[in-house]
């Protein structure tokens, strides 16, 4: 079968950072390198820039394709937009117009990482479920209220619109597209050649830092530090309020205002963050980690890991192998 053309949008004129080269190289590698023994013809990759040339220090990209060529592509992929856009700078109007035209012309629309901001600005994600890097997802959801942002997954497939989380999640999505277009066997063989898993367990929730920062309430810091040091104890809201010298109601209100979450949810997040650290840095058993973090039993720890992080403690430990120091 013919899988058609892929237009890879490179945001010239607004620049990109070194790490953006990685996300540009992912679809370039997956769709731009023919695999005649797996499928022939392969995809036809067209690198489309906003200008004649775009660059970062030491690198340059020249291409004969521009934004006007997006509408003729079967699939359009938008990689990361510059940090300035995430921080509030406008998406270039010519890019927004070209993306809308491509979508209206029937192109399959794909974003990697913060590329979702460009699709959202074009209105393409309105009423759709979408994702982006977990650090950017709250901003995406706040700025584009019509988009149903899910920060827990590696990618979202909405049929004609697909979005991925950041960095390597873009590779997960590109392999998923190959699997959709050409079947599991081709995608699995391609993944083997790239020395990556054909499908990673869990979602990006396992990468989120659960240690919610405190916002403008330094008076809570001592009690929260005390709670982190005593996670192995069966702490309650009353215990925390007493330690803070506040009423239960006042403590609840101030903690929720400072962290955006409830005291019990904050406690669970701290217990899970501590469990993540122990899984990464020690060889302690899951039972022992459950005890030390106050979660209780290995079954409880597995339950909360699966519910909150989308993976198991064992899979998490295998995903984050580090030099371990016994006795932590």
N, C-alpha and C positions, 0 to 999 in steps of 0.2 A: 504494500500500500504506500501511497505518497503521504508523508507527514507534513509537507509544505514548508513554508518559509517562516523564519523566526527573526523578528526585528529586535535587536538589543539596543535599548536607548542609553546613550552615554551623555550625561548632562554637561555638555560643553558650555562655556561662557559663565557658568556659575561654579565651576571647579569641583574637584573631589579630593579626598584625603587618601593617604597611602592604603588604609584598610579597605577603601572602596575598590581598589584594584583586585582584591581577593573576590569580592562579590561579582565584579565584572568578569573575572576569569572563569567563574563557575559555569554560567550558561554558555560562555564562549567555548569551553572545553566539552561540555555535554552535547551541545547542538552544532558546534562548528567543526568538530573532528569527525570525518566520515568513518563509519564502521561497516564496511561493505559485507563482511561475513555475518553480521547480525541483521542488517536490514539495508536494502539497496532499492531505491535511493534513500539517503539519510536526510536530515534536515538541511535546509539552505539558510545559513546564518547571514544576516545583514546588520552590520554595526551602524547605527543611525545616530548622528551627533547633531547638536543644535547649531553648530558652526562648522567651518571647514576643518578645524583642528581643536583638540582639547588636550590638556596636559597637567601633570603634577611634576614637581622637581625631578628631573632625570628621566621622565617618561613622556611620550607623546602618542596620540592616536590620530591618524588621518584616515578619512573614509569618504567615499563618493556618495554615501547615503545620508539623507537628512530627515528631518521630521515629516516632510511631505511624503516620505516613503512608508510611514507607519501604516497608513490605511490599506495598503496593498498586501500587508503581511498577514499570514494566517494566525500567528501568535506574536504578541507584543510584550516584551519583558522590560520593566523599569527597575533598575537597580537602585541602590541607595541614593537619596537626594542629599545635598550638603547639610551639614549640621546647622547652618544658618537658617535653612528652611524649617527644620525641626524646632528651632528656637523662635520662629515667628516670621522670618523673612518670606515674602511671597514666592510661590512656585511660578516660574516664568510663564507669562500668559501664552506665549507661542507653544510651549510644551502642553499646557492644559488644553488648548484648542486642538492640537494634533492628537492627543489621547482621546478626546471626545469623538473626533472624527473617525479614528480607528475603531473605537467601540461601536459607533453607529454603523460602521461599514461591515461589522460582523467579526472583527478580529477577536481572538481569545486574549484576554488581558491578564497579565501576570505582574506581580510586584515582589521584590526581594527586600526584606528589612524595611527601611524608611521610605522605600519607593512607594509604599502604601499612601504616604502623604500626597503624592502626585495624583494617584488614582482617586483619592478622596476629594482633593481639590477640584477634580474634573467631574465630580458627582457620580462617578462610576461605582463607588462602593455604597451609595445610599441604599439603605434597607437591606444590606448584605452583611453577613458575618465575615470578619477579616481579622488578620493578625499582623504584628510587626514585632521588632525586638522588644523584649519585656521592659527595657528602660524607656522606650518611646511610646509604648502602648497607652499609658495614662494620658499623655499629651494628645495622641491621636484621638482617643475617645472624648476628651474634653473639647477639642477643637471641632470635631465633626460628629455632632450629636446623632446624626442619622445612621451612622455606621455602628454595627454591633461588634465591638472589638473584643477579641478573646486572646488574652495574653498567656494562656496556659498551653498552647499547642505549637508544634513546629511549623505547621502549615494548614491552610484552609482551602478546600476545593469546593467552590460554589458553581461548578460546571464551566461556565464561560469566563469566570473571574476567579483567579487563584492568587493567594497571598502567602508569604512565608515570614517567619521570624528572622532574626539577624544571622549574619555570618554563615556558618555551615548549614543552618536550616535551609538556606537557599539551595544547597546541593540536595537535601532531602526532597524539596519540592521539584527540582528539575528531574530527578530520577523518577518521582511520582508521575510527572508528565510523560516521560518515556514509557513508563509502565502502562499508563492510560492509552497512549497512542499505539504502542508496538507490542504490548504484552509483558507479562512478568518475566518470561525467560530472557528477553532482550535486556530489560532493565537490570535483572540480576547479574547477567554476564557483564554488562557495562560497569556495574558497581564493583564487581570482582577486579576488573581491569584497573579501576581507580583506587583499589584497595580500601574500600569503604563498605560499611554494611548497607545492604539493599534497603533495609528499613530499620530505623533506630527505635527502641522501645521508649515509652514515656513521651512527655512533651517538654516544652521549654520551662514549665513550672519548676522542674528540678534544678534549673540554673538561677532562679530568682533569689536574691538576697532577702531572706525572711526577717532579718533584723531591722524592723521598721524604724527609721530615724525619728528623733523627737523634734518637733517644730515649735520653737519659741516658748518653751516651758522648762527652763533649766531647773526649776524647783522639783521636777519629777525625777531628775537624773539619779539622785542618791537611792531612792526606793527601787528604781528599775535596775540599777547596778546590783543592789542587794538581792533582788529577785533572781537575776541571772546567776548569782553566786550560790543560790539555794534552790536550783531547779529540781534537785533530787527530792525535795520536800513536797508534800501535797498542799501547795499554796492555794489560797482562796482570795477572792476580792477583799474580804474583810481583813485578811492577813496583810495584804498590800496597803490597804487604806490605813490600818493601824500603824504600820511601819512609816507611812508618810505623814502621820499625824493629822489625817483628814477624816471627814465622815465618808461613809461608803458612797453616798450620792455625789459628793464633791470630787472624790477621787475618780469615780467612773467618768464624770463629765470632763474632767481635765485630761485624763489619759486619752479618751476618745478624741478630744479636740487636738491633742498634740500628735497622736499617731494615726488618726483616721480609722482606728479599729477599737473593739471592745477589750476590756482587761483580760477576759478569758481567751479571746482570740490572740491577743498579744502574747499571753503566756504560752499558748500552744505553738505559736510561731517561734518563740525563743527556744522551746524544747526541741522543735524540729531542726532549727538552725544549729543547736548544740549537737544533735544527733548526726547531722550532716558533717560537722567538723570532726566528730569522733570516727565516723565511717571513713573519712578521708585520711585522717592522721594516725589512726591506731588499728590494731588487729583485734580489738575487743569484740566479743560476740554480740549478736543482735540483742540477746537477752540482757547482757550486762549494760549495753548502751541504753536500752529501754529503762533500766533501773536508774542509771546515773542521770538521765535527763528527766526523770519524773513521769515518764509516759507509762511506766508500769511493767507491761509484759511485751514480749516480742510480737505477739499477735496484734496488740494495740499499736505498736510502732509500725508494723506492716500496713495496718488499716489506714493510719493517718498519712503515711508516705504515699500510698496509692491514691487516697482521696485528695491530698493537697499537692503532691508533686507528680502524680501520674506514673510512678514507677515504684519498685520495691527497694528496700534497703540493700539487698544483694546486688541488684542491677545498678543502683547508684554507686556503690563501692567499686564495682567493676568499671563504671564510666569515669570515675575520678581516682585512678590509681596514683598514689603519691608515695614519697619516701615516708615510711611510717616510723614513729618513735613510740615504742612500747612504754606503758606506764603513764600515759596522759590521762 
